[in-house]
Amino acid sequence: MTEKRLLYLSQADVEYVGLTMMEIIELLETAFREKGEGRVEMPPKPGIHPGEGDNFIHAMPAYIPAMNSAGVKWVSGFPENYKQGLPYITGLLILNDPATGVPISVMDCIWITAKRTAAATAVAARRLARPESSVVGVLGCGVQGKTNTEALNVLFPLEKVMAYDVNPGAVHSFVEEISSRFDLTVVPADTPKQAVTGCDLVVTAGPILKKPHRTIQPGWLGEGAFASLVDFDSYWHPDAIKEVTKFCTDDVPQLRHYQEVGYFQDIPAIYADLGELVAGKKPGRESPTERTIACNLGLAMDDMAVAPTIYRRAVEKKIGTWLPL
């Protein structure tokens, strides 16, 4: 009888596998194309909310037949964790064998979540942003601010980053890391408006809030700009969002589910989901003056697009710890 065991991969193990941002972007391209063709099984993620407020723990299952991938991510987001020196996002991912259902790996999901979320921004921007975009504004200089800058730098000729955060320490860390890793000019923005106006690309990456603080006002997002709402509509005044030509998301049923539990109470009509754009079912940007938004919610299939490759490479490189089932 075959020994039943699974491979445990810590956060350090997952990172050590060495998957690049370009590889992650291309894996998500495949997944969203499959989604656009109706070949992904992914129910809206159920959640619990310990401590109430904006805390959440979500179960995120998905099955992508073409990528031989099935599994679930159990992920939490606690906005006040920084006060205890803990990350906002934590969790684990379980990867199953699609042929038998047997778990084959358990891996930390912090690195995967950071990278695949940013890769989804890049996949959307590839369709919705101007190809020559060179200036990005980042509001929220934590993990997602950094990884989204990394992902956009892979696909666009970036030259300058305008960085804003309510925490000056976060801005300082962002400036040091991004300017040292990439050939980019990173400018601390004194106000949120400075991180939006005049930018070709805008990323809002603060905590996800049911009640938006509405910082970004109408008239700030320029003609031809693209915005990625990593933090849902938390940063945006509804009238600012309604100025856009095309409001897109990564999954309409998921967004409708969020509306039912209190998020997205004042947004424009949805133009398309990201699967439709990647599969060519609907056009992306159609003129240089369009304002466009991608509000990607973070999908289970993003994780399941990346996890099998991490697992295979870990096995090949003998990374991780085998545990008996």
C-alpha atoms as one frame of an Amber mdcrd trajectory, in Angstrom:
protein
   0.000   0.000   0.000   1.313   3.438  -0.953   2.391   5.555   2.022   0.029
   8.491   2.496   1.937  11.678   3.243   1.830  15.392   2.510   4.476  18.049
   2.021   4.493  20.912   4.521   5.925  24.165   3.192   6.600  27.031   5.594
   6.556  30.645   4.466  10.342  30.493   4.039  10.006  27.250   2.048   7.417
  28.757  -0.293   9.589  31.779  -0.943  12.732  29.658  -1.396  11.074  27.763
  -4.268  11.916  30.854  -6.316   8.810  31.469  -8.412   9.160  34.821 -10.202
   6.500  37.497 -10.513   6.400  37.044 -14.298   5.754  33.332 -13.840   2.947
  34.066 -11.386   1.384  36.573 -13.796   1.425  33.989 -16.580  -0.108  31.328
 -14.311  -2.942  33.735 -13.510  -3.354  34.498 -17.214  -4.037  30.789 -17.759
  -6.441  30.601 -14.832  -8.450  33.656 -15.875  -8.647  32.397 -19.448 -10.093
  29.148 -18.111 -12.528  31.120 -15.956 -13.585  33.200 -18.927 -14.379  29.990
 -20.804 -16.428  28.664 -17.875 -13.989  25.923 -16.925 -13.322  26.812 -13.264
 -15.328  25.673 -10.229 -15.199  28.323  -7.506 -18.053  29.141  -5.104 -18.110
  32.541  -3.358 -15.943  32.348  -0.267 -17.769  31.942   3.073 -16.336  33.727
   6.073 -16.465  34.293   9.798 -15.644  37.513  11.623 -14.052  36.974  15.056
 -13.946  40.131  17.121 -16.341  41.765  14.655 -15.229  45.021  13.024 -13.327
  44.440   9.796 -11.707  41.167  10.905 -12.325  38.160   8.691 -11.349  34.529
   8.183 -12.355  33.111   4.793 -12.493  29.633   3.297 -11.522  29.797  -0.380
 -11.989  26.596  -2.437 -11.345  26.254  -6.169 -10.852  23.630  -8.866  -9.077
  24.379 -12.166  -9.147  21.190 -14.290  -6.754  22.501 -16.952  -4.131  23.211
 -14.289  -4.754  19.919 -12.469  -5.390  21.955  -9.348  -7.860  21.604  -6.489
  -7.746  22.864  -2.934  -8.699  25.467  -0.391  -7.107  28.437   1.331  -8.023
  29.307   4.927  -6.973  32.944   5.230  -7.482  35.710   7.767  -7.232  39.484
   7.663  -7.049  41.367  10.974  -6.382  45.124  10.468  -5.189  45.673  14.054
  -2.569  42.899  13.967   0.223  45.399  13.404  -0.153  46.540  17.028   1.072
  43.082  18.066   3.786  42.912  15.442   1.727  40.447  13.385   0.920  40.562
   9.657  -2.508  41.703   8.488  -2.918  38.568   6.346  -2.146  35.038   7.611
  -3.300  31.552   6.678  -2.697  28.131   5.194  -3.374  26.535   1.828  -4.277
  22.860   1.351  -3.566  21.373  -2.075  -5.392  18.143  -3.002  -4.804  15.511
  -5.639  -7.720  16.088  -8.067  -7.739  12.369  -8.975  -8.190  11.037  -5.441
  -9.021  14.017  -3.229  -6.094  13.147  -0.958  -4.263  16.206   0.484  -0.763
  16.348  -0.970   0.526  19.589   0.521  -0.110  22.178   3.209   1.664  25.466
   2.683   1.796  28.893   4.258  -0.213  31.362   2.186   1.253  34.753   3.171
   3.783  34.914   0.312   1.362  33.388  -2.196  -1.411  35.841  -1.273   0.934
  38.812  -1.555   2.248  37.833  -4.961  -0.866  36.463  -6.669  -2.953  39.498
  -5.623  -0.440  41.785  -7.270  -0.258  39.518 -10.315  -4.040  39.841 -10.743
  -3.608  43.625 -10.791  -1.045  43.213 -13.562  -3.322  40.877 -15.545  -6.108
  43.476 -15.349  -3.784  46.386 -16.143  -2.544  44.543 -19.236  -6.083  44.952
 -20.636  -7.213  48.197 -19.012  -4.169  50.481 -18.675  -2.283  52.387 -21.354
   0.786  50.349 -22.411   3.076  53.362 -22.024   2.064  53.974 -18.392   5.152
  55.104 -16.444   3.950  56.744 -13.215   2.214  54.747 -10.487   0.596  56.123
  -7.347   0.452  53.784  -4.351  -1.828  54.518  -1.396  -1.069  52.004   1.339
   2.631  51.166   1.468   2.479  47.765   3.148   2.870  44.333   1.591   0.358
  44.854  -1.206   1.668  48.297  -2.065   5.107  46.757  -2.579   4.041  43.647
  -4.499   1.663  45.580  -6.753   4.488  47.931  -7.667   6.669  44.891  -8.397
   4.006  43.316 -10.631   3.248  46.487 -12.577   6.980  47.038 -13.066   7.133
  43.666 -14.841   4.636  44.704 -17.531   4.971  48.495 -17.800   7.870  50.924
 -18.396   7.624  52.391 -14.911   9.831  55.343 -14.028   8.304  56.939 -10.931
   6.265  55.883  -7.904   4.288  58.312  -5.743   3.918  56.694  -2.306   1.398
  57.629   0.388   0.476  56.035   3.702  -1.070  57.335   6.915   1.937  55.742
   8.666   5.172  57.644   7.823   7.208  54.583   8.819   5.461  52.522   6.142
   6.327  55.153   3.526   9.973  55.148   4.630  10.152  51.338   4.390   8.460
  51.410   0.972  10.837  54.041  -0.404  13.905  52.151   0.819  12.803  48.743
  -0.475  11.355  49.750  -3.849  14.161  52.163  -4.758  16.789  49.554  -3.879
  15.114  46.628  -5.691  14.060  48.419  -8.867  15.378  51.206 -11.070  12.582
  53.562 -10.033  12.303  57.042  -8.579  10.173  56.758  -5.436   8.682  59.985
  -4.097   6.883  60.221  -0.735   3.528  61.943  -1.239   2.517  64.454   1.429
  -1.181  64.009   0.688  -3.361  61.283  -0.856  -4.171  63.620  -3.743  -0.494
  63.761  -4.724  -0.497  59.961  -5.055  -3.443  60.008  -7.468  -3.356  63.116
  -9.656  -1.011  62.903 -12.609  -0.493  59.145 -12.221  -1.053  56.678 -15.072
  -1.659  53.810 -12.651  -3.089  54.015  -9.119  -3.150  51.246  -6.507  -5.107
  51.574  -3.272  -3.922  48.947  -0.812  -5.104  49.857   2.658  -7.224  47.682
   4.976 -10.506  46.371   3.576 -13.359  48.284   5.231 -17.138  47.898   5.058
 -17.520  51.655   5.445 -15.215  53.439   2.966 -13.303  56.435   4.287 -13.860
  58.111   0.892 -10.455  59.786   0.760 -10.114  59.828  -3.044 -12.373  62.532
  -4.384 -13.954  63.192  -7.800 -11.573  64.846 -10.230  -8.401  63.263  -8.834
  -8.084  60.309 -11.229  -6.903  61.712 -14.531  -8.019  60.976 -18.071  -6.548
  57.726 -19.329  -5.630  56.457 -15.859  -6.131  52.950 -14.507  -6.786  52.151
 -10.843  -6.531  48.838  -8.999  -8.708  48.684  -5.883  -6.896  46.049  -3.811
  -8.762  47.252  -0.709 -12.193  47.142  -2.389 -13.784  50.628  -2.454 -12.372
  51.522   0.983 -10.303  54.478  -0.281 -12.783  55.860  -2.759 -15.619  58.366
  -2.711 -18.501  56.833  -4.715 -18.593  59.854  -7.031 -14.905  59.332  -7.858
 -15.524  55.706  -8.823 -18.488  56.719 -10.960 -16.220  58.923 -13.100 -14.643
  55.838 -14.678 -15.578  54.515 -18.105 -15.191  50.847 -17.177 -15.532  49.334
 -13.702 -14.353  45.731 -13.719 -13.921  43.000 -11.128 -12.413  39.536 -11.027
 -15.670  37.763 -10.171 -19.205  39.158 -10.332 -20.925  36.547  -8.108 -18.291
  37.153  -5.451 -18.837  40.913  -5.601 -22.604  40.455  -5.341 -22.013  38.240
  -2.297 -19.943  40.997  -0.699 -22.706  43.492  -1.396 -25.141  41.270   0.488
 -22.939  41.367   3.594 -22.416  45.138   3.533 -19.585  46.002   1.149 -19.818
  47.906  -2.172 -23.003  49.770  -1.300 -22.494  52.539  -3.865 -20.594  51.497
  -6.989 -21.258  51.848 -10.736 -22.462  49.091 -13.036 -19.924  46.328 -13.636
 -18.562  46.359 -17.185 -16.822  42.974 -17.188 -15.075  40.405 -15.070 -11.403
  39.688 -15.580 -12.061  36.267 -17.082 -14.154  37.874 -19.830 -11.333  40.314
 -20.599  -8.592  37.666 -20.673 -10.680  35.273 -22.789 -11.475  38.085 -25.236
 -15.210  37.975 -24.554 -15.230  41.741 -23.940 -12.731  44.417 -25.005 -10.561
  46.130 -22.418  -9.347  49.687 -22.956 -10.699  51.101 -26.206  -9.346  54.659
 -26.124  -6.401  56.485 -24.503  -8.741  58.757 -22.537 -10.804  56.105 -20.753
 -10.601  55.977 -16.981 -10.675  52.331 -15.907 -10.870  50.433 -12.621 -10.209
  46.828 -11.669 -11.617  45.930  -8.288 -10.160  42.471  -7.813 -11.539  40.749
  -4.729  -8.889  38.053  -4.438 -10.049  34.677  -5.701  -9.408  31.123  -4.582
  -8.442  30.233  -8.130  -5.558  32.731  -7.951  -4.020  30.635  -5.185  -4.813
  27.353  -6.897  -3.204  28.631 -10.098   0.088  29.112  -8.248   0.124  26.315
  -5.633   0.710  23.285  -7.937   3.832  24.857  -9.445   5.181  25.692  -6.005
   4.485  22.109  -4.893   6.154  20.528  -7.943   9.251  22.688  -7.686   9.517
  22.097  -3.953   9.470  18.350  -4.591  12.101  18.699  -7.331  14.352  20.854
  -5.125  13.705  18.779  -1.990  12.296  21.767  -0.125   9.889  21.327   2.804
   9.016  18.611   5.303   7.117  15.420   4.531   4.463  14.555   7.121   2.441
  11.322   7.459  -1.304  11.517   6.880
